[in-house]
Amino acid sequence: MNNPFSAVQLPGGATVAYTVSQWAGGFTASVEIASPTALTGWTLTWTFGAGQKVSSFWGATVTQSGSSVTATNLSYNASVPAGGTASFGFQGTWTTSNPAPTDFALNGTAVTATTTVTTGGGEDDEETRTTAARTTAARTTTAAATTTAATTTAARTTTTTSATSGTIVVDPVTRIEGHLRIQAQIGSGAVSDAWSTSPMYRGLEQILVGRDPRDAWIFTQRACGVCTTVSAVASVRAVENALGITIPDNARIMRNIMEATQYLHDHVVHFYHLHGPDWIDITSALNADPALASALQASLSSWSNNSTAYFASVKAKLATFVASGQLGPFANGYWGHSAYKLSPEANLVLTAHYLEALDWQRDAVKIHAYLGGKNPHPQTYLVGGMATPLDPTNTKSVTPATISTMKTLAASMRTFVEQVYVPDLLYLAKAYSSWTTIGQGVGNLLCVGDFPDATGVKLIPGGIIRARNLASVEALNQQQITEDLTRAWYSGSTVHPSVGVTQPNYTGPTPPYTTLNTSAKYSWSKAPRYGGTVMEVGPLARMAVAYASGVTRAKQLVDDALTQIGQPTSALFSTIGRMLARALETQWLGEQLGPWLDQLSANISAGNLAIAETSKWDPATWPATASGYGLTEAPRGALGHWVNISAGKITNYQIVIPSTWNGSPRDAAGNRGAWEQALVATPVTDATKPLEILRVVHSFDPCMACAVHVLDARGTKTAEIIVVP
């Protein structure tokens, strides 16, 4: 492997190491100054020889006049001890070539030397590991990324023509759960058509056949460890529905608390850690004025973690992180992209909250530990209720003291949501107001509703909205749900999930491949439809159905937020609209945690300690055959499980997850899936850096089917999953 570092000798033995990672039309450079004598401040100058332009920078103030570039120290790295180093970096663009500078000068002392920068070409070299979205054939070995790559900032892209037209492939789409490939046709600077491919087969439905239905939830919740608990809830509800079981009130309350806690955790993580880098330019934050950042924070909310010193410390922490050269999840960002609009101070505030949210989420999952034993994949669900004991006299059970602790956690979670997440989202929505008309989607929304009260009335009602009409809500009929297999890699016909089958029939190209025949079958995702109509599910569907149904709190939250960002209700049907709905329902559910915990406390005080209905636990009490369904609202949207039972065993099981609705391929009529349609007309300023495509897709918070180990009958590996950095 070639060494990517090259050194230019400076007077007195000082050196500059200039490291480049480049791709078609762009590059990042890391610069390290090593000095044998102490420096109390430094300025490094050089000249670009081929018209290169600096677009963003970190660790120094970098200015450019024509071809001449000047980098000046920041306060934290001005002093360099004898034998010490100072580092900074920048991102730039190039056209015909990208030769390295040959005339570096440190503090005015010039050096004539030849510099050679090796950017690499082998699979193991530095350039291949760190480059951002190069124009290169993206490998897809069935998935091309595992969940461990889900936090990587940018995706690898393939572009077949110019930067403003042609076909591009984003594979893998990162900062999601699972595996997703997007192919888009670009014309006149915008997406004219799009195809969504889920390139990995899950097969949980086949795994469940022949098993005890009481155990199904243990398997199904492994469909996803990100929005954990939800497939456990849907599964136990399906079996309870089949067997005619009504759960105790305490089980209802605990399920509501655990699911709502999951919403808060999931939505905050999505905004800051998954979707945030599409809107927040981390490198710009290095140029922020901490005092102005503090003033901006004060204008947004009364959040206590705010001072000039605090934001200065965050900026210094970020600068140290960048100077280390170990950028981790930020290494492949499209930093400096023209679509970024926030000021350096806004970027610093939101980056600080990104870091705070990492700490916040550790406490957010503790309620799951109290009620479910652990997170992810809580272990206390039960067909008939919950296995979490309630006993005011037993410290190994949930006691009034436990509930008091959970109320403190819930209050802290709510404060962060109301004083950090929601204000940040509203600020971002105003800054990116043009995105209230981009990513509009199909305009048809489906919500199954959830969070029942003691009488069965759901906090979030179910319903159907068609053609963006918020004046009318249609009652949901789950019998209208079908799964179309026309463009999916399965055998079978379009039927209701209760009689559906999961029979894989792969007809795509042999991996690795760079192109797919999108006129044929092109995804492992089926195409759920409601009465033959494409539907979008998720936070937008939930808040819109609640709003259109006249739910008071939903209307208050939506109307107030739209007033604050100066947008009409039509703005809900957009990229920003999905983000806004997600934040508002997080606030709404955060308000419910305290009252639900009070209900649980009141039941304990009244001596009502029942947690499960066990009269039908024994399979001997079951009918010879039974069938049922369980519906819930996962953070990402409507989730349904359908089960058929015979002689105490599962004979058929079908799961329709939210991202199957939203990320479906075409159906028999040629209708695009929800985010395929939302991508149409999305502007793309540079197809080699499709930031805008990521913004639209991430607004749905994709959670594709989880990875599987592909083995033959003898346990031999038949496919290898390659993690693309």
N, C-alpha and C positions, 0 to 999 in steps of 0.2 A: 504494500500500500504506500502511495506517495505521501510524504509529509506535507500537510496543507499550510504549514507555517513557513514564512520566508522572512529573513531579517535584513534590515538595512543598517549598516554601521554609521553611528553618529559620533561627533567629536567626544573625546574623553571616554570612549568605550560604551556610550549609551546605545541602545538598540530600539528599533520599532518592529514589532511582529504584526504583520498584516494578514489576516485570515479571511478568506472569502468563501461563501457558499452562494452559488449562483444558479439561476434558472433562466429560461427564455425571457429576456426583457427586464430582469430584476436580479438583485443580489442583496445579501447582508454581509457586512464586514465587521470583524472584531479587531480592535487595535490595542496592542499592549505596549506601553512605553516602559522600558527598563533603564534605570539610571544608576551608575556607580557612585554618583555624587548626589547630595541632598538637593531637592527642589522645593521652593516655597510657592511655586505656581508654575504653570506650564501652558504653552500654546504650541500646537502642532499644525503645520501648514503643508499643503501639497497641491498638485495640479492634476486634474483628470485629463487624459489625452484623447478621449473619444466621445466627449459630450455627455458623460455620465452625470446624473443628477441625484443629489441627496434628497430623500423624501421624508425621513424621520431619523431620530437619533436618541441616544441615551448615554448617560455617564459623562457627558460633556455638552457644551453648547456648540453646535456645529452650524456655521454659516457658509454660504456659497455665493460667489460673485463671478458669473461666467464659468470658467473652468477652474478657478482658484477656490480652494476650500480651506477653512480655518476651524480648528477645534480647540476650545478653551476649557480649562478645568472647571468643575463645579466646586462648591465650597468643601464638600466632604472628601474630595480626592485631590485637593490643591497641593497638599504637602506630601512629598515623596521622600522617604528616608534614603540614605545612601544604601545602594544595593536593592532598593525597593522597586515596585512597579505601580503604574496607574493604567487603568483600562477604560475603554469606552467602545461604543459601537454605533453603527448606523445602517439604515436600509436605503437602497438606491435603485435607480433604473438605468438601463442602457439600451442602445438601439442596434448598431452594427457589430460592436465588440465591447469588451470590458477589460482592457489592459490595466495592470496594476500601476499605481503612481511610481515615479522614479525620482522624485525631487522632494522628499520629506525634509522639513526643517523644524528643529525643536528650539523654541525660544529665539528664533531668528537666525540660527546657525544652520546653513544649508549643507547638504551632502549630495554628492554625485555618486550614484550607484545604480546598479541594475537590480531590479526586483523581479523575481519570478513567483507567481502565485499559482499553485496547483489546486484546482477546484475538484479534481477527482473524476473517475469514470467507472470505478469498480463498485460492486454491490456492497463492499465492506468499508468504503472510504468515508471520510468525514462529510463530504458534500452530499453523498447519498443519504446519510443518516439524518442530516439536519436541514436540507433544503425545503423551501416552502412552496408547495403546490407547483412543482416544475411541470413543464410541458414534456411529459414522458409517458410512455405507455404504462398505464396503471395495471399492476398485476391484480387479478382477482382469483385466488384459489378458493373458490366457492364463497368466501366471505371477505377476505383481504384485511380483516381486522377483528380482534376479539374485544370483549368488554374492557379489557385493560387499556385499550387504545381510545376509550370513549372520551377521555379528557383532552386528547390532543387538539390543539387549537385549530389547525387548518386541515383540509383534505387534499389528497392527491388528485390532480386533474389531468385529463387528456384533451388536447385541443387539436382538431383536424384542419382548421383553416385559420383565419385571422383572429385578432383579439376582439372583434365586434360581430363576427358572423361565423356560421359553421356549426359543427356538432361538438359538444363538450361532454365529457363524462367525469363526474365527481365520484370517485370510488377509492377508498371508503368515505362516506360521510361520517365525520367524527363528531365527538361530543354528543353522542346518543348512546342508548343501550342497544347492543346487537349489531346487525350488519345491514347496511343500506347502500345502494348504488343509484345514482341519479344520472340519467342521460337527457340532455336538453339540446334542442335545435335553436340556434341563435340567428336572428335576422334583424338587421337595422338596429343593433344594439339592445335587443330585448328577446326574451324567450318566446318562440313561436309555438313550440310543442315540447312535451316532456314525458319521460317514462320512468317509473319508479320500480326498482327491482329489489326484492328481498332475497339475497343470494344464499341463504342457509336454510336447510330443512330442520324442523324441530321434531315433530312426530310424537308429542306428548299423548295425543289421542290414542295412538297405537300402544303406547306403554301401559295405558290404564286398562285396556281390555283384559278381562279375566281377574281383575283385582277386586278386593273388598271396597265397596263404595264409601265406607267410613274412613278409608285411608286416602281417598282420592285427593283431598285438599293438601296433604303433605307433599304430594308430587306436583300438583298443579301450581302451587305458589312458587315453585322453582322455575316456572316460565319466566320469571323476572325477579331479580333481587333489588332492582331500583325502586319500582312501585310495589314493594313487598306488601304482603297481607291480602291484597285485593283478590287474587285468584283463590286464596284460601276461603275468603268470604263467599265468593260466587260458587265455589264448589260445595261448601256445606249447605248453602241455600238451595242448590239444585237437588241434593239428596234429601234435604228436609222437605222440599216441595214434593218430591216423588213419594215420600213415605207419610206425608201429612203431619209433620211435626211442627208445633208452635213453640218457639224458644221462650224462656223466662225473660222478664223485664231486665234483670241485671245483665244477661247476656247481650240483649239488644243495646244497652247503654255502653257496655265495654266494647262491643264491635264498633259502635259509632265513634267512641273516643279514639280507638286505635286507627280507624280509617281516616278520621279528620286530622289526627296527628301526622299521618302519612302525607296527607295533602299539604300541610304546612311545610314539612320537611322537603318534600319533593318539589314544590313550586319555588321555594326560595333557592334551592340548589339549581333548579333549571335556570332561573333568571340570572343568577350571578356566575355560575360555573359552566353552564352548558350553552346558553344563548347569549350571555353578556358579552363575550369576546367578539361577537358579530357587530356590536355597537360601541364597545369601549376600546379605544386605542391605548393599550398598556404603555407603549413607548412614549406617547404624548404626555403621560402623567409625569415623566421625568423632567419635563420643562415647566411644571406648574409652580405657581407661587403659593406656598402653604397658607399664608395669611388670607389670600383670596379664596382658597379652597375652604378654609374655615368659615369665611363669610357666606359662601355658597351653601354650605351645610346648614348654617343657622337659618338661612332663608327657606330651607326645605322642611325642617322639622326641629323639634326640641331635643333630638337625640343627644344624649349626654356625652358620648364619645367624640368630642369636638373641641379642638383648640389648634392654634397655629403650630404649637410644639408637636401635637399628635400627628398632624398631616406632614410635618417636616420629618418625623420619625418614619412614617410610612414611605415617604419619598426616598429617604436614605436606605431603608430596608430594600426597596425595589431596586435602587441603583446598585447596591451591593450584590443583589441577586443577579442582575444583568451583567455586572462586571465580572462575575465568576465564570461566565460563559456557559454555565449549566442552566439553560432556560427551561428545561423540562417541558411542561404542557404549553408554554408560550413560544417554543422554538420555531414553530412553523406558521406563525400568524401572518395575516396579510397587513401587517402594521404599515401605516402610512398610506393606505388605500384612500382614494379620493372620496369614497362613500362615507368615511368617518367624519362626523360633524361636530362632536363635542369639543369644548375648550380643554386645554391642558388641566385646568382646575377641576372641571367636571369629571374628566378621566381619572384624576387622582382621588376624588371623593368616591367614585364608584369602584375604583380598584381597592381602596381601603375597605369598602363594604364587602367586596369579594373576599378579602382576607378575613374580615370579621365573621362572615357567613360560614367559613370553614370551622371556626370555633363554635359558633351558634349551633350548628347541626349536631355536634356531639351531645349537647344537652337535649336537643329536640327529640332524639330517638330514645331517651331514657324512659319515657312513658311506655313505649313498647316493651322495654325490659321489665317494667313493673307489672304490666298486664299480660305480656306475651312471653316472658322469659328471656327474649333476646331480639336483636335486630341485626341483619335482616332475617326473614323467615321465622316469625314468632311461632311458638310451639303449643299454644293453648287453645286453638280452635277445636271444636268438637261438633260432630253432627248431633244437634239437639241443644247447642248452647256454647258454653266456654268451660275450660278446665281450670280457670283461675279461681282459687278458693277465696271466699269472703268470710272473715271471722274477726270480730273486734278484739278477741282475747288471745289470738294466736299470731305471733310476730312473723310466722312463715306464710301467712295469708295477707290479703289486702285488708288493711285496717284503716281506721280514721286517720292515723298518722301518715299512712301511705298516701291516702287521698290528699292530705294537706301538702305533702311534698309534690305530688303531681300538679296540684293547683298552682304552686309556686313556679314550677316548670312551665305550665301552660301560660301563666301571666307573662313570664319572660319571653316566651315565644311570640305572644301577641304583641308585646311592646316592640320587638324587632320588626315584625311585619308592619305595624302601623306607623312606626317612626323612621324606618329605613327602607324596607322593600317597596311599599306603596308609594311614598314620596319620590324615591328614585325612579320608579316606573313612570309616574306622572311627568317628571322632569324629562325623562328620555322621550316620552311620547310627544311632548311639545317640541323638543329639539329635532325630532325626526317626523314632523307632521305629514310630510309627503307620503310616508308609509301607511297612512290611514286610508289610502286608495290603492295600495299595492298588495298583491296576494289575497285578493278577495275570495277566491274559491268558488264552490258550487252554489252557496247560498241556501242549501238545504241542511237543516240541523236535526240531529236525533239525540234525545236524552232519555235514559231509562229511569232516572230519578234515584234518590238515595237518602239516607239518614232518617229512618222512620222514627216517629214518636211512639208513645205507649199505645196509641189507637191505630197505628199503621200508617198515619199520614206522613208523607215524606217532606223533610225540610226543603229539599230541592225536588220539585215535581218533575215527572216524566212528560214527554210530549214530542211532537214533531212540528218544525217550522219549515215552510216551503217558500222558496223564491224571496228570501230576506224579508218576509212579511211579518213584522212584529205585532201586527194587530190580530193575528189568528194563531191559535195553538191547536193542533190536531192530537187527539188521544192516541197513545202508543198502543199498538197491537203486535206483540212479539211474533205472532203467526205470520206476519208480513215479511219477516226477515228471511233472506235466502243467501246462499253463497254461490256465486257464479265462478265456474272453473275454466271458462273459455280460454283465458290467457295465462292461466297458472299451470305449473308443472304437476298436475294431478289428473287422474282418471276419474270419470263420474259425470254427473249432470248437475244442473242448477236446482237445488232443493233446499227445504228448511233444515236448519242444523240438527233437529231432532232425528232426522233420517239421513243425515249426511254421512259421508265416509271420508277418510283421509288416506288415499291410496296414491303414493308418489309415482310420478311418471315423467322423469326428467328427459327433456328433448332438446335442451340447450347445448351450447358448445362445450367441448372438453376444456376444463380449466388448465392453465391460465388463459384467459381471453381478454381482448380489449374491446370487442364489439359484440352486440347481441342483435339477433333478428327480432326487432320489436313488433313486426307484423305477425309474429307467431306467439307462442307461449314465452313469457320472459320473466316470471317471478315465482318464488315459492309462496307468496302471499295469495290467498284466495281473494275474491272480490265480493264482499258482503253488500247487499242491496236491500232497500226497504221498499217493497212493492215495485221492484225494478228500478228504483231511483237511487242515485248516488247520494250519500249522506256524509256530512262531517260530524264528528263527535268530539267531545272534549270540553274544556272550560267555557269556550264561547257558546257551545250548545247549551250547557247547563245554565249559564247566566242569562242567555237570551230567552230560553224557555221559561225560566223563573220570572224574568222581566215581563215577558208577554203574557204570562199567567197572572200577573198582578200581585206577585209576592212583594210585600211592602219593603222589606229590607233590601231585596235585590234591586228594586226600582230606585230606592234612595242612593245606594252605592253607585249604580250605573249613571244615574242622572247627575249626581254631584261630580263624578270623575269626568264625564264628558264636558260639563260646564268648565271645569278647571283646565282642561286641555283645549277648549274652544272648538269642539267637534260635534256634529250631529250623530244621531243613533246609527246612521248608515256606516259610520266609521268603525262600528263593531265588526263589520264583515271585512276584515283586513288583517295584515300582519300585526300591526299595532293593536288592533281590536282583540286578537287572541291573547296577546300579552296582557292587555288591560283586564280582560275577563279573568285570566288566571290570577292576577294580583288581587282583584276584588273578591273573588270567592275565597281566597286565602284569608283575607281580612274577615269575611263573613263567618267562616268556619272557626277562626281563632276566637271569635266572640262566643261560640257555642261550647267550647271546651269547659269553661268554668261552670256553666249551668248543668252540663251533663255530669260532671264530677259531683256537683251538689246533689243531683238525683241519686247517684250511686251512694253517696254518704247518707242521704235520707232513708234509702232502703235498708242500709245496714243498721241505722239507728232504730228503725221500726222492726228489726228482727227478720226482715226479708233477705235471706241469704241464698236463695235458690239461684243456681248458675246453669243448670242443664235439665232438660226434659229427657229422662232416660227410659221411659216406659216402652219405647220402640227401639232400644239399643240392640236387643237380641234379634238376629236375623230370623229366628223362628216366628217372630211376630209380624214379619213382612209379608205382603202378598207375593204370589209366585212371580209376577212380573210387575214392574213399576217404571214409570218415566217421569222426569221432572226437569225443571230449568231453574237456574239461579242467575239473577241480574244484579249488577252493582255498577256504580260509577267509579272507575279507577281515576286517579289524577289525570290521566291522558284521555279518558272518555269511557263510553259505554262498553261494558264487558259482560259477556254472556257465556254460561256453561249449560250444556244439555246432556242429560244422562239417561241411559236405558239400563234397567237392572232385571236380571232373570236368575232365579235360584240363588239369590244372595250375592251374585257377581255382576260386574259391569260388562255389558255386551256391546255397548257403543257409547262413545263420549266425544263431544265436540266442543271446541272453545272458539269463540270469536272475540279477539282482543281489539282494543281501540285502534292500534296502528294498522290492523288489518282493514278496518273501515277506512281510515285516512290514507293509508299508503297502498291501497289496492291497485292492481293493474287494470287495464281496460276490461269491460265486460263484453257480452255477446253483441251488444248494440254499438260497441266502439266507444262508449262513454269513458272518459278519463276518471281515475280515482281522485279523491279530494285534493291531495297536495299536488298531484299532476296538474289538475285544473288551476290551482292557486298559483302555480309557477308561470302559467301563460301570461304574457305581457309584463313580466318582471324585467325591469331594466338591468342590463349587464354591461358595465363600463369597460371591463377587461375580462375576457373569457378565460385567460390564464389565471385569474384570481377571482373566481366567481363568488365573491362575498355576498352579493345580493341573493343568489340562489340559496346559500346557507341560511340567510335571514328568514326566508319564507319557510323552508323546510323545518328549521329549528322552531319556528313559531308553533308548530304542531307538537313539539316535544316527542319526536319519534322514539318508540320503544319496541324495536323489532323482536321477533322470536329469538330466544336466547340460543347461544351456541350449543352444538352437540358434538360428541366424539364419534367420528365416522369409523366404524370397525366392521370387518366381515365376520362370518360365523365363527372363525377361529381366533378372533380378537386381533387380527392384523390391521394396522393402520392403512386406510385406503385413501385418505386425504390429509393434507397438511394445511393448517391455518397459518397464514403469514401475517404477522403484525407489521403494518406499514407505519413508519414513524411520521 
